[in-house]
C-alpha cells in the first residue's frame, strides 16, 4: 500500500518548527513562497501559516485542484489577497512537471524567496515484498528525484534573493521503521541531499534546512 499527498502528524507544530528552522523572523512581507504537496497535511498548514505571516506571493502545488482551492480559501482568511495566490495542479513525477511548476511561478511572480519541498509518498515495503522495486522507483521518484530537480530549477532565483530551501524529511531517515524500506531510504537520501545542497549554497547565502 502506498500513501500519497501531504504528510501526517502534528501539522501546527511542524509548521512552527519549519519557520523557526529558517532562522528568520516570523514575518515574510515582500517574499514569494513556493510550497509543494500543499493540498493537504503539513503542506496545507505551511501555506496557511505563510499567508498569516504576510508573504507577498504564495504558489501552492498539488494534484487535487479542489483541495488546493480549499487551502487557498483558508489562506485568504489570513489576510493575503486571492490575486497573490497561484494554484498549480501538477504531478511532479511526470515528464516536465517541475519545469512547468517553475515556469508558472516565474510568469506569475518573477522571483522566489522560499522553496518548501513537502510533496512526498510513503507506504509499506520490505525485502520480501514482490513489488519492492516498483514501490521503490515510485517513492524515490517523488521524494528525491523530483525534489532535486525542482530545487535545481529554483536555485538561480534563490541565489538572487538570498532565499531559503526547506525540505520536509522524516524521523525514518535516522530511525528506520520496519517494513517501510523504500520510504526509509528515500528520506535518508533527502537528508543527504539537504546537507550537500546546504554546503554548496552556503557561500551564496542561501539557507537550506530539513524538518522532521
PEQUI-V796030 format. One record per helix or strand of 3 or more residues. SS is the DSSP state (h for helix, s for strand). FROM is the first residue (numbers start at 1). LEN is the number of residues. If there is no record, write none. Layout:
# PEQUI-V796030
ss = [SS | SS]
from = [FROM | FROM]
len = [LEN | LEN]
This chain:
# PEQUI-V796030
ss = [s | h | s | h | s | h | h | s | h | s | s | h | s | h | h | s]
from = [2 | 11 | 32 | 41 | 57 | 65 | 82 | 85 | 97 | 114 | 121 | 132 | 164 | 171 | 181 | 207]
len = [3 | 11 | 4 | 12 | 6 | 12 | 3 | 5 | 13 | 4 | 3 | 30 | 5 | 3 | 24 | 5]
